[in-house]
């Protein structure tokens, strides 16, 4: 399927065929076996738990920590990102720095920061703040570049750059920045939940324990509570409430488990993260660098390359499955297809799907199906199809149809889908980098992606190996991001909305 905006040498149809072909090829290299003897038994018990959630078992402190870590982490990340955004477009060093920190998943940051701060508030807050600073800097910079300059043009001569930005540009930027930051807060809530799976005292910690011990009624109550917190986010993040929320979150954080001597841990970590051959060697000696290459090659050949290959296999299958899922799901939230009564139900379904962290869903499915790529593919596809499907449904409602437009399947196939296809590809290519980041961390659950080798290296206290593997993960993410941007430009869809907050999951006006 192609569209009027396709490039002369590269069209929607050709790109779609290539991605599908690569996904089919990846299926032959993927481990999709179901190893559980009775996979449906656990799913039935989970369903039974959902029908009778044990809300008294939910600890209020875990809910408080989940919100507090998210508010503090996103607040710090967004504040830092805003400062970086001011010089983002003019400094290549800032752009490279921001791209580097956002290419590493929050869970990897947490695993590294735990070696310095332990299971403390600092670990949770910084694990979210560091990558989110890079993400916010990029998006805020785009907002600054795209902002209306009419107010700046009427300023009196001699107005300083700081005054011009603060009084002429910032007022117009506040609403889109606020909308995107609140979207990031929702993402931060999901990230905070996942951080509980490695020991931080959020709802994820209790969820992991409940699932592992088969307490499905408690797990269901925790999930429903989390959905309720996310669904009511627009109520407890109102301007009048926000100061109390920020202060309350900061006051709650010190009661989290305290770290030891962070300064001593930092020195020890940097010492252990330095490649072993370079710790006591002469850095000007060719022999030292020869030993370094002898040390590095087995890591690259036996861990980094196999892990990167499996990460790409998983992400490619999940990307195409996401595409089919989004095209199937978006009519659920479009009034033209679902109707006045069906649309609210469809929105509720997709809100639940997109609010469920992929890592947590994959963890649940792993308990039922056993360790393979299948649970990770299902989790990634459902979450991202829910996100893109929701956005496409809103786009479909904004289309103007002819009075004699067909109905039903013909309306979908010949009128709606072709007109949305460029926007659909823009969203899908934008999510590609995020799907890859998530694919890497599924290795911590036992899937043989890069995260599997990172987790093993950290467990064995081989931090120098872990850092090499995390750098490889970041470089792989940056390559996919660059390829995605190149494809969007070649298809001439790079100007279409891709900010998933403002297109929007909250009903914002612009992308």
C-alpha positions in Angstrom: 0.0 0.0 0.0 1.4 3.3 -1.0 0.3 6.9 -0.5 0.6 10.3 -2.1 3.5 11.4 0.2 5.9 8.5 -0.8 9.3 9.3 -2.1 10.1 8.5 -5.8 12.6 5.8 -5.0 11.1 4.5 -1.7 7.5 4.0 -1.2 5.2 2.9 1.6 4.6 -0.5 0.0 8.3 -1.3 -0.6 9.2 -0.4 3.0 6.3 -2.5 4.4 7.3 -5.5 2.3 10.9 -5.3 3.5 10.0 -5.1 7.1 7.6 -8.0 6.8 10.2 -10.1 4.9 12.8 -9.4 7.6 10.3 -10.4 10.3 9.5 -13.7 8.5 13.3 -14.4 8.2 13.7 -13.5 11.9 11.0 -16.1 12.8 13.4 -18.9 11.7 16.0 -17.6 14.1 13.7 -17.0 17.0 13.0 -19.3 20.0 9.2 -19.5 20.1 8.8 -22.8 22.0 6.3 -23.2 24.8 8.0 -25.2 27.4 5.4 -25.1 30.2 3.4 -28.4 30.6 0.1 -26.6 31.1 0.5 -23.0 30.1 -3.2 -22.3 30.4 -3.4 -23.3 34.1 -1.6 -20.3 35.3 -3.6 -18.0 33.0 -6.8 -19.4 34.4 -5.6 -18.8 38.0 -4.6 -15.3 37.0 -8.1 -14.7 35.5 -9.7 -16.0 38.7 -7.6 -13.6 40.6 -8.7 -10.7 38.4 -12.3 -11.6 39.3 -11.6 -11.5 43.0 -8.8 -9.0 43.7 -7.5 -8.9 47.2 -7.3 -5.1 47.7 -6.5 -5.2 51.5 -3.2 -6.9 50.6 -2.0 -3.8 48.7 0.5 -1.9 50.8 -0.2 1.8 50.6 3.5 2.6 51.0 4.2 0.8 47.7 1.7 3.0 45.9 3.3 6.1 47.5 6.8 5.0 46.5 5.7 4.3 42.9 4.3 7.8 42.5 7.1 9.5 44.4 9.9 7.9 42.4 8.1 8.7 39.1 7.4 12.4 40.1 11.0 13.0 41.4 12.6 11.1 38.5 10.6 12.7 35.8 10.8 16.1 37.5 14.6 16.0 37.6 14.9 14.5 34.1 12.5 17.1 32.6 14.2 20.0 34.4 17.6 18.9 33.2 16.2 18.2 29.7 14.8 21.7 29.5 18.2 23.3 30.3 19.9 21.0 27.7 17.1 21.8 25.1 18.1 25.5 25.1 21.5 24.7 23.6 20.5 21.4 22.0 20.2 22.6 18.4 23.5 24.6 18.6 25.8 22.1 20.2 26.7 18.7 18.7 28.3 17.7 22.0 25.0 18.1 23.8 23.1 16.2 21.1 25.5 13.3 21.2 25.4 13.3 25.0 21.6 13.3 25.1 21.4 10.6 22.5 23.8 8.4 24.5 22.0 8.7 27.8 18.6 8.1 26.3 19.7 5.0 24.3 20.3 3.0 27.6 17.1 1.7 29.2 16.1 2.8 32.7 16.6 -0.8 34.0 20.2 -0.9 32.9 20.8 2.4 34.5 19.3 1.1 37.7 21.5 -2.0 37.7 24.6 0.2 37.4 23.4 2.8 40.0 22.6 0.0 42.5 26.4 -0.7 42.7 26.9 2.9 43.9 23.7 3.9 45.8 22.3 0.4 46.7 18.5 0.0 46.8 18.0 3.6 47.7 15.9 6.6 46.5 18.9 7.9 44.5 19.0 4.7 42.4 15.3 4.9 41.5 15.2 8.6 40.8 18.4 8.8 38.8 17.6 5.6 36.8 14.5 7.5 35.5 16.0 11.0 35.4 19.1 10.2 33.3 17.4 8.7 30.2 14.4 11.0 30.5 16.7 14.0 30.5 18.0 13.0 27.0 14.4 12.3 25.7 13.0 15.6 27.1 16.0 17.6 25.7 15.3 16.3 22.2 11.6 16.9 22.3 11.7 20.3 24.1 14.3 21.4 21.6 12.0 20.5 18.7 9.2 22.5 20.4 11.5 25.5 20.8 12.5 25.3 17.1 8.9 25.0 15.9 7.5 27.7 18.2 5.8 30.8 16.7 8.3 33.7 16.6 5.8 36.5 16.1 6.2 37.7 19.7 10.0 37.8 19.3 9.8 40.0 16.2 8.0 42.8 18.0 10.5 43.1 20.9 12.3 46.4 21.2 15.9 46.5 19.9 18.5 45.6 22.5 16.4 43.0 24.3 18.7 40.3 25.8 18.4 36.7 24.6 17.4 35.6 28.0 14.6 38.1 28.3 13.4 37.4 24.8 13.2 33.7 25.5 11.6 34.1 29.0 9.0 36.6 28.0 8.3 36.1 24.3 8.9 32.4 23.6 8.4 30.6 26.9 4.7 31.5 27.4 3.8 29.9 24.0 5.9 26.8 24.9 4.4 26.2 28.3 1.3 24.2 27.2 3.1 21.8 24.8 5.9 21.3 27.4 3.4 20.7 30.1 1.5 18.1 28.0 4.6 16.2 27.0 5.9 16.2 30.6 2.7 14.8 31.9 2.9 12.1 29.2 6.5 11.4 30.4 5.1 11.1 34.0 2.9 8.3 32.8 5.9 6.6 31.2 7.8 7.2 34.4 5.0 5.4 36.4 5.5 2.3 34.2 9.3 2.5 34.5 9.0 2.9 38.3 6.8 -0.2 38.4 9.4 -2.2 36.5 12.2 -1.0 38.8 10.4 -2.8 41.6 11.3 -6.1 39.9 14.9 -5.6 40.8 14.2 -4.7 44.4 13.2 -1.1 44.7 10.2 -0.7 47.1 7.5 0.1 44.5 4.4 -1.8 43.5 6.5 -3.8 41.1 8.4 -5.4 44.0 5.1 -6.7 45.5 3.8 -7.7 42.0 6.9 -9.9 41.3 6.6 -11.5 44.7 2.8 -12.2 44.3 3.3 -13.7 40.8 6.2 -15.8 41.9 4.3 -17.2 44.9 1.0 -17.7 43.0 -0.9 -15.0 45.0 -2.9 -14.0 42.0 -5.7 -12.2 43.8 -3.1 -9.9 45.4 -1.4 -9.5 42.0 -4.7 -8.5 40.4 -5.4 -6.0 43.1 -2.0 -4.4 42.6 -2.5 -4.2 38.8 -6.0 -2.7 39.2 -4.6 -0.2 41.7 -1.8 0.8 39.3 -4.3 1.2 36.4 -6.4 3.4 38.7 -3.4 5.6 39.6 -2.5 6.0 35.9 -6.1 6.6 34.8 -6.6 9.4 37.4 -3.3 11.0 36.6 -4.9 14.1 35.1 -6.8 14.7 38.4 -3.8 14.5 40.8 -1.4 16.4 38.5 -3.6 19.6 38.2 -1.8 22.9 38.7 -3.3 23.5 42.1 -2.2 20.0 43.3 1.2 19.8 41.7 3.2 21.7 44.4 1.8 19.4 47.1 2.5 16.4 44.9 6.2 17.4 44.4 6.8 18.3 48.0 5.1 15.1 49.2 7.1 12.9 46.8 10.4 14.4 48.0 9.4 13.9 51.6 8.5 10.3 50.9 11.7 9.3 49.2 14.1 9.4 52.2 12.1 6.7 53.9 13.2 4.3 51.2 16.1 2.0 52.0 19.3 4.0 52.5 22.5 3.5 50.6 25.9 3.0 52.2 28.9 5.2 51.5 28.1 6.4 48.0 31.4 8.1 47.5 33.4 4.9 48.4 31.0 2.8 46.2 31.5 5.2 43.3 35.3 4.9 43.5 35.0 1.1 43.7 32.6 1.0 40.8 34.7 3.0 38.5 37.7 0.9 39.4 35.9 -2.3 38.6 34.2 -0.8 35.5 37.6 -0.1 34.0 38.6 -2.9 31.7 40.8 -5.4 33.6 43.8 -5.1 31.3 43.9 -1.3 31.7 43.6 -1.0 35.5 47.3 -1.4 36.3 48.8 -1.3 32.8 50.8 1.3 31.0 48.3 3.1 28.8 51.2 4.2 26.5 52.3 0.6 26.0 51.3 -1.3 22.9 51.4 -4.5 25.0 48.7 -3.2 27.3 46.4 -2.4 24.4 47.2 -5.8 22.9 46.0 -7.4 26.2 42.9 -5.2 26.0 42.0 -6.4 22.6 42.6 -10.0 23.7 40.2 -9.3 26.5 37.6 -7.5 24.4 37.3 -9.9 21.5 35.7 -12.8 23.4 33.2 -10.4 24.9 32.2 -9.1 21.5 32.2 -12.4 19.7 30.7 -14.6 22.4 28.2 -12.2 24.1 27.8 -8.8 22.3 27.2 -10.1 18.8 24.9 -13.1 19.7 23.0 -10.8 22.1 22.7 -8.0 19.5 21.5 -10.5 16.9 18.8 -12.0 19.2 17.8 -8.4 20.2 17.3 -7.5 16.6 15.4 -10.7 15.9 13.1 -10.1 18.8 12.5 -6.4 18.0 11.9 -7.0 14.3 9.2 -9.6 14.9 7.6 -7.5 17.6 7.7 -4.4 15.3 5.8 -6.1 12.5 3.4 -7.8 15.0 2.8 -4.3 16.5 2.0 -3.0 13.0 -0.6 -5.7 12.3 -2.0 -5.2 15.8 -2.3 -1.5 15.5 -4.1 -1.8 12.1 -6.6 -4.2 13.7 -7.1 -2.3 16.9 -7.6 1.3 15.8 -11.2 0.9 14.7 -12.1 0.1 18.4 -11.5 3.7 19.3 -12.9 5.4 16.2 -16.5 6.4 16.4 -17.0 5.8 12.7 -16.3 2.1 13.2 -17.1 1.4 16.9 -20.1 3.7 17.2 -21.1 6.0 20.0 -21.5 3.1 22.5 -18.5 0.9 21.4 -15.9 3.7 21.3 -15.7 4.3 25.1 -15.2 0.5 25.7 -12.6 0.4 22.9 -10.7 3.3 24.5 -10.8 1.6 27.9 -9.4 -1.6 26.5 -6.5 0.2 24.7 -5.8 2.4 27.7 -5.4 -0.7 29.9 -3.2 -2.4 27.2 -0.9 0.6 26.8 -0.7 1.3 30.5 0.6 -2.2 31.2 4.5 -2.2 31.2 5.9 -4.6 28.6 8.4 -6.0 31.1 5.7 -6.9 33.6 3.5 -8.5 31.0 6.4 -10.5 29.6 7.2 -11.7 33.2 3.6 -12.9 33.7 3.6 -14.7 30.3 6.9 -16.3 31.1 5.4 -17.9 34.1 2.7 -19.4 31.9 4.6 -20.3 28.7 8.2 -20.8 29.9 11.4 -19.0 28.9 11.4 -18.1 25.2 10.9 -15.1 22.9 7.2 -15.7 22.6 6.1 -13.9 25.9 8.4 -10.9 25.0 7.0 -10.6 21.5 3.4 -10.8 22.8 4.1 -8.2 25.5 5.9 -5.8 23.2 3.3 -6.2 20.4 0.3 -5.7 22.7 1.6 -2.6 24.4 2.9 -0.8 21.3 -0.2 -1.8 19.2 -2.3 -0.3 22.0 -0.4 2.9 21.9 -0.4 3.3 18.1 -3.9 1.9 17.7 -5.2 4.5 20.1 -3.5 7.3 18.2 -4.6 6.1 14.8 -8.2 5.9 16.1 -8.1 9.5 17.1 -6.6 10.4 13.7 -9.4 8.4 12.0 -12.0 10.5 13.8 -10.5 13.6 12.4 -10.8 12.5 8.7 -13.4 14.1 6.5 -15.3 11.5 4.5 -17.4 11.9 1.4 -21.2 11.8 1.7 -21.2 8.7 -0.4 -18.3 7.0 1.4 -18.6 3.2 1.8 -19.3 1.5 5.1 -17.8 -1.4 7.1 -14.8 -3.2 5.7 -14.8 -1.2 2.5 -14.6 2.0 4.5 -11.7 0.6 6.4 -9.7 -0.9 3.5 -10.3 1.7 0.7 -10.9 5.0 2.6 -9.5 5.0 6.1 -6.4 2.8 6.1 -4.8 4.3 2.9 -5.3 7.8 4.2 -3.8 7.0 7.6 -0.9 4.8 6.3 1.7 7.6 6.2 0.9 8.6 9.8 0.8 4.9 10.8 4.4 4.4 9.4 5.6 7.6 11.2 4.3 6.3 14.5 5.7 2.8 13.9 9.2 4.0 12.9 9.2 6.3 15.9 8.4 3.3 18.2 11.1 1.1 16.6 13.9 2.5 18.8 11.7 2.0 21.9 10.9 -1.6 21.0 14.6 -2.3 20.5 15.4 -0.8 24.0 12.7 -3.0 25.6 13.9 -6.1 23.6 17.4 -5.7 25.1 16.1 -5.7 28.8 14.0 -8.8 28.3 17.3 -10.7 28.6 17.0 -10.1 32.4 14.0 -12.4 32.3 16.1 -15.2 30.6 15.6 -14.4 26.9 19.0 -14.5 25.2 19.1 -10.8 24.2 21.8 -8.3 25.3 20.2 -7.9 28.7 20.8 -11.6 29.5 24.6 -11.1 29.2 24.4 -7.7 31.0 22.6 -9.3 34.0 25.0 -12.2 34.1 28.0 -9.9 34.1 26.6 -7.8 36.9 25.6 -10.9 38.9 29.3 -12.1 38.6 30.5 -8.6 39.6 32.2 -8.2 36.2 31.3 -4.6 35.8 33.8 -3.9 33.1 32.1 -6.6 30.9 28.7 -5.2 31.8 29.7 -1.7 30.7 31.0 -2.9 27.4 27.7 -4.7 26.8 25.6 -1.7 27.8 27.6 0.5 25.4 26.9 -2.0 22.6 23.2 -1.8 23.5 23.3 2.0 23.3 25.1 1.9 20.0 22.6 -0.5 18.6 19.8 1.7 19.7 21.4 4.8 18.2 21.9 2.9 14.8 18.2 1.9 14.8 17.2 5.5 15.7 19.3 6.9 12.8 17.9 4.4 10.4 14.4 5.2 11.5 15.0 8.9 11.0 16.5 8.2 7.6 13.4 6.2 6.5 11.0 8.8 7.8 12.9 11.4 5.8 13.0 9.2 2.6 9.3 8.6 2.9 8.7 12.3 3.5 6.8 11.5 6.7 9.4 13.1 9.0 7.2 16.1 9.5 4.2 14.1 10.6 3.4 14.0 14.3 5.4 11.4 16.3 5.2 12.9 19.8 2.9 10.3 21.4 1.8 12.7 24.1 0.5 15.4 22.0 -1.1 13.5 19.2 -2.3 12.5 21.9 -3.0 9.9 24.5 -4.5 12.6 26.6 -6.5 14.3 23.8 -4.0 17.1 23.2 -4.4 19.1 20.0 -1.2 18.8 18.2 1.7 16.3 17.6 
